[in-house]
Amino acid sequence: MEIIQIYYFYFFVIGLVVGSFLNVLIDRLPEDRSVIFGRSRCDSCKKKIPLSDLVPLLSFVVLKGICRYCKSPIGWRTPIVELTTGLLFVLVFLYNSNNTPALHSAGVLTLLTQLIVVSGLIAIFFIDLKHGIIPDIIVFPTTVIAFLYLLLNTQYLIPNTLSGLGAFLFFLSLFLLTKGKGMGFGDVKLSFLLGIFLGFPKIVAGLYLSFLSGAVISLILITLRKKTLKQTVPFGPFLVAGTIAAFFLDDAIKVILPFLDIL
């Protein structure tokens, strides 16, 4: 294997492990359970899950997606979170390899910060999707880490902070105008993190993609009668998806443009 392929494999495996931990956060945080102490248990039979059944992705495949004891379905969210985290870790590494020397001292700090933020966003995506909440215990520490990175990289400090404030004020105005019916305050707090993470103009692209995808999915759900006009759809997952898409926008454009020239 070439050295770059070894790095891809390494970051994919690390992503799987982190994704397994994110599953614990997704399950326990909304229920105010400790994410550090206490063994994982089957949701159906409540038996402790042995360590051999906690190998990320592999255990799900070996067990064929069911509990070893009661044969209840484990649920597809578990491998989806692990696989998504693994793939995004590889993409973040690839993005940094294309734009900065990812494994040099300064590049490592950038890479680590981005991996932490992406991990937090993945947890927020699935928690908001399932429970309709965006936990402060994820948003605030992730925001602090992202801001500390800006303090160490002063060339991004002012533009990215202004982007965060702009996104925050925009969402705050929507929250106040709709009296909290258009979106929750969790989205408002999340918007600041997204702004300082993406900076300008990527935050504009991220928000555009978020609102566009949110509108399209909502229309589809209403058309299929899965939702009514009076029911709300969590907006956090769309914000996360739009942000991650905008983050990789530069490389995506580089890949797409040659095909457009051919056409």
PADREN-970427 format. One line per 3 residues: number of its first residue (from 1); their letters; for each residue x, y, z of C-alpha. Coordinates in pm, 1 decimal, padded with zeros to 6 digits. Example, Ala and Ser with C-alpha at 12.3 -4.5 7.8 and 13.67 -1.06 7.14 Angstrom:
% residues 2
1> as> 01230.0 -00450.0 00780.0  01367.0 -00106.0 00714.0 .
//
This chain:
% residues 263
1> mei> 00000.0 00000.0 00000.0  00114.1 00353.6 -00074.5  00169.2 00580.5 00224.8 .
4> iqi> -00134.5 00795.8 00138.2  -00357.8 00485.6 00128.4  -00232.7 00388.4 00472.0 .
7> yyf> -00337.3 00729.6 00600.6  -00681.9 00687.1 00442.1  -00722.2 00352.6 00617.1 .
10> yff> -00595.6 00496.6 00945.7  -00839.9 00788.7 00944.9  -01126.1 00562.9 00838.0 .
13> vig> -01064.7 00329.3 01132.2  -01027.9 00622.3 01373.5  -01354.6 00759.5 01233.8 .
16> lvv> -01529.9 00428.0 01295.7  -01414.8 00430.5 01659.2  -01523.2 00793.0 01706.7 .
19> gsf> -01854.0 00711.1 01537.1  -01910.1 00432.7 01789.7  -01861.6 00685.9 02070.5 .
22> lnv> -02095.6 00930.2 01894.4  -02363.0 00660.0 01901.7  -02326.3 00654.8 02279.6 .
25> lid> -02371.8 01033.8 02290.2  -02675.7 01014.8 02063.4  -02837.7 00749.8 02283.2 .
28> rlp> -02750.1 00883.5 02627.8  -02733.4 01264.5 02618.8  -03105.8 01321.6 02551.7 .
31> edr> -03183.6 01090.3 02846.0  -02931.5 01259.6 03080.0  -02735.0 00937.9 03117.9 .
34> svi> -02359.6 00927.3 03168.4  -02164.8 00887.0 02845.3  -01854.6 00768.1 03032.6 .
37> fgr> -01980.8 00527.4 03295.4  -02210.3 00232.1 03245.1  -02189.2 -00052.2 02995.3 .
40> src> -02394.1 -00047.1 02677.9  -02711.1 -00254.6 02693.0  -02961.8 -00388.8 02444.3 .
43> dsc> -03262.6 -00154.9 02426.4  -03499.1 -00453.8 02421.8  -03368.8 -00719.1 02663.0 .
46> kkk> -03146.3 -00477.6 02866.5  -02860.7 -00728.0 02877.5  -02507.3 -00590.5 02880.1 .
49> ipl> -02344.0 -00598.8 02540.0  -02007.7 -00781.1 02549.1  -01701.7 -00596.5 02423.1 .
52> sdl> -01675.5 -00842.4 02133.6  -02009.0 -00707.4 02005.3  -01896.2 -00345.0 02021.0 .
55> vpl> -01641.4 -00351.9 01738.8  -01747.5 -00061.9 01512.3  -01928.9 -00170.7 01196.1 .
58> lsf> -01782.2 -00522.1 01205.0  -01999.2 -00637.5 01498.8  -02314.9 -00520.1 01319.9 .
61> vvl> -02220.8 -00725.3 01014.5  -02125.7 -01036.0 01213.7  -02445.3 -01019.1 01422.6 .
64> kgi> -02650.8 -00949.9 01107.1  -02801.5 -00643.5 01270.6  -02967.9 -00822.4 01562.1 .
67> cry> -02900.8 -00861.0 01935.9  -02703.1 -01172.8 02025.7  -02947.6 -01259.0 02306.6 .
70> cks> -03302.4 -01152.1 02219.7  -03261.2 -01125.8 01840.7  -03416.1 -00778.9 01836.5 .
73> pig> -03299.7 -00545.8 01554.2  -03005.8 -00327.1 01653.7  -03115.8 -00050.8 01420.1 .
76> wrt> -02946.8 00086.0 01111.0  -02853.0 00415.0 01274.2  -02562.7 00248.2 01454.7 .
79> piv> -02363.5 00142.8 01144.0  -02474.0 00455.2 00952.4  -02322.1 00685.9 01216.4 .
82> elt> -02000.8 00481.2 01229.5  -01965.9 00458.7 00852.0  -02051.1 00826.8 00802.1 .
85> tgl> -01793.4 00933.6 01059.6  -01527.7 00708.8 00905.3  -01588.5 00844.8 00555.7 .
88> lfv> -01598.4 01207.1 00670.5  -01271.4 01163.1 00860.4  -01109.7 01043.9 00537.9 .
91> lvf> -01262.0 01336.2 00344.0  -01140.3 01589.6 00601.7  -00789.4 01443.1 00581.3 .
94> lyn> -00805.1 01446.3 00200.5  -00930.6 01806.5 00203.2  -00640.3 01914.4 00422.0 .
97> snn> -00389.8 01717.5 00214.7  -00505.5 01905.2 -00094.9  -00500.3 02250.6 00064.2 .
100> tpa> -00237.7 02240.6 00342.8  00036.5 02004.4 00458.8  -00199.6 01813.1 00689.2 .
103> lhs> 00068.4 01626.6 00879.5  00294.6 01922.8 00951.4  00270.7 02090.5 01293.3 .
106> agv> 00030.2 02369.7 01188.0  -00164.5 02131.1 00965.3  -00219.9 01883.2 01247.6 .
109> ltl> -00390.2 02150.8 01459.7  -00616.6 02246.9 01170.3  -00697.0 01883.8 01095.2 .
112> ltq> -00770.5 01799.9 01459.9  -00998.4 02102.8 01501.7  -01193.8 02018.1 01189.0 .
115> liv> -01233.3 01654.4 01293.5  -01367.5 01762.3 01634.8  -01617.0 02004.4 01480.0 .
118> vsg> -01732.5 01748.7 01223.1  -01778.3 01489.2 01499.4  -01989.8 01733.3 01698.8 .
121> lia> -02199.2 01810.7 01391.8  -02263.6 01441.0 01327.4  -02389.7 01395.1 01684.5 .
124> iff> -02609.6 01705.7 01653.7  -02752.8 01578.3 01323.0  -02877.2 01250.3 01466.4 .
127> idl> -02984.2 01382.2 01808.0  -03194.9 01657.7 01652.4  -03332.6 01416.5 01394.3 .
130> khg> -03445.2 01169.8 01662.8  -03527.8 01391.6 01961.2  -03577.2 01739.1 01813.3 .
133> iip> -03314.8 01898.0 02038.8  -02964.5 02039.8 01993.0  -02773.4 01979.7 02319.3 .
136> dii> -02576.2 02274.2 02456.6  -02326.2 02025.4 02598.6  -02215.7 01954.6 02240.9 .
139> vfp> -02261.1 02299.2 02085.8  -02079.3 02506.1 02350.6  -01757.2 02300.0 02387.9 .
142> ttv> -01732.3 02258.0 02009.8  -01776.5 02632.8 01964.6  -01505.3 02704.5 02222.6 .
145> iaf> -01262.5 02468.0 02046.3  -01336.2 02626.8 01707.4  -01289.3 02976.8 01850.5 .
148> lyl> -00963.1 02885.3 02024.9  -00837.0 02767.2 01687.9  -00920.0 03110.4 01543.9 .
151> lln> -00723.1 03276.0 01824.5  -00419.4 03070.4 01723.2  -00473.6 03151.2 01354.6 .
154> tqy> -00536.6 03523.4 01364.7  -00576.7 03558.3 00986.9  -00916.5 03388.6 01025.3 .
157> lip> -01015.1 03546.9 01356.2  -01197.1 03860.3 01238.5  -01364.6 03728.2 00917.9 .
160> ntl> -01480.0 03401.1 01074.2  -01598.9 03570.3 01395.4  -01798.3 03821.1 01189.1 .
163> sgl> -01943.1 03531.2 00990.2  -02048.2 03365.4 01315.1  -02205.5 03683.4 01449.3 .
166> gaf> -02381.0 03745.8 01118.3  -02528.2 03395.6 01112.4  -02627.3 03424.1 01478.5 .
169> lff> -02804.9 03758.4 01430.9  -02980.7 03632.1 01117.9  -03116.6 03326.1 01298.2 .
172> lsl> -03197.8 03526.9 01608.5  -03408.8 03764.9 01401.0  -03594.1 03468.9 01245.7 .
175> fll> -03649.5 03321.9 01591.7  -03789.3 03650.0 01727.9  -04002.8 03726.6 01421.4 .
178> tkg> -04164.5 03382.1 01428.6  -04181.7 03380.1 01810.4  -03993.5 03053.3 01818.4 .
181> kgm> -04233.9 02875.8 01583.3  -04012.4 02895.1 01276.4  -03711.9 02736.5 01448.4 .
184> gfg> -03582.3 02657.2 01793.9  -03325.3 02857.3 01986.5  -03091.0 02562.1 01955.3 .
187> dvk> -03062.5 02643.8 01584.8  -02973.5 03002.1 01676.4  -02688.0 02890.7 01903.0 .
190> lsf> -02569.9 02638.2 01647.2  -02553.4 02904.7 01375.0  -02267.3 03086.1 01551.2 .
193> llg> -02057.7 02768.2 01551.2  -02131.6 02714.4 01182.3  -02031.0 03070.8 01099.9 .
196> ifl> -01693.6 03061.0 01272.6  -01627.0 02715.1 01129.7  -01705.2 02799.8 00766.9 .
199> gfp> -01621.9 03168.8 00747.2  -01729.5 03389.7 00459.2  -01847.3 03319.7 00189.3 .
202> kiv> -01889.3 02948.8 00271.9  -02141.3 03026.4 00547.0  -02367.5 03182.2 00283.4 .
205> agl> -02344.5 02867.6 00070.8  -02401.0 02649.1 00376.9  -02715.0 02835.4 00484.0 .
208> yls> -02847.6 02842.8 00128.1  -02805.5 02466.2 00096.0  -02965.7 02417.4 00439.5 .
211> fls> -03277.8 02618.5 00360.4  -03305.7 02472.3 00010.8  -03278.7 02110.5 00125.5 .
214> gav> -03509.2 02178.6 00420.7  -03776.5 02321.7 00192.5  -03749.9 02036.8 -00057.9 .
217> isl> -03763.7 01761.4 00205.7  -04052.5 01932.7 00387.7  -04251.7 01954.9 00062.8 .
220> ili> -04185.0 01587.9 -00007.1  -04299.5 01487.2 00343.9  -04614.7 01696.6 00311.7 .
223> tlr> -04686.5 01553.2 -00034.5  -04645.0 01200.3 00101.1  -04864.3 01298.8 00398.6 .
226> kkt> -04590.2 01212.9 00645.0  -04617.0 01567.8 00781.5  -04879.4 01842.2 00781.7 .
229> lkq> -04829.9 02215.3 00733.5  -04873.0 02266.7 01109.0  -04605.0 02011.7 01202.8 .
232> tvp> -04241.3 02111.8 01230.8  -03938.2 01935.4 01088.5  -03608.7 01958.7 01284.3 .
235> fgp> -03387.2 02209.1 01104.3  -03061.6 02109.0 01273.6  -02994.6 01813.8 01039.2 .
238> flv> -03031.1 02042.2 00736.8  -02794.2 02296.8 00891.7  -02537.1 02024.0 00954.4 .
241> agt> -02571.1 01874.1 00606.3  -02549.4 02217.3 00442.8  -02244.9 02307.4 00649.3 .
244> iaa> -02056.0 01987.9 00567.7  -02142.5 02025.0 00198.6  -02022.1 02387.7 00196.9 .
247> ffl> -01702.6 02292.5 00380.4  -01601.3 02061.6 00095.4  -01734.5 02297.7 -00172.9 .
250> dda> -01390.3 02403.4 -00300.3  -01277.9 02051.2 -00379.4  -01619.0 01959.2 -00520.9 .
253> ikv> -01597.3 02251.1 -00764.5  -01247.1 02143.8 -00867.6  -01382.9 01797.0 -00949.9 .
256> ilp> -01697.2 01920.6 -01130.3  -01542.6 02196.0 -01345.3  -01340.0 01960.8 -01572.7 .
259> fld> -01658.6 01766.1 -01651.5  -01842.7 02090.4 -01730.7  -01563.7 02188.2 -01970.3 .
262> il> -01598.6 01853.2 -02150.1  -01974.0 01902.4 -02181.6 .
//
